């Protein structure tokens, strides 16, 4: 299959997930956005493409890395959420993102994922 098709499909699915989360927050109820965000649809599609392009071993390594870095995602969400009670939105996002980058880098050096 044409690699451009792979990239286009990945781009469309990623964009559709962002649009879907935004529409759910706006028109249905923001409490459901977390459930939609947590759906592993993008991960599943990515894993299928990685498996088809690179095989089982790279798929396993990718899943291991994803598992490890999901903890940093939880750290980012928790710190962002807590910071929103103390500072404005943009500063909270910047601080949470910078702290996430530091934690992710430390995990990278510590675990050598």
Protein Blocks (a to p, Z undefined) as FASTA:
>chain_A
ZZklmmmmmmmmmmmmmmmmmmmmmmmomklmmmmmmpcklmmmmmmmmmmmnojmlmmm
mmmmmmmmmmmmmmmmmmmmmmmmmmcfklmmmmmmmmmmmmmmmmmmmnoZZ
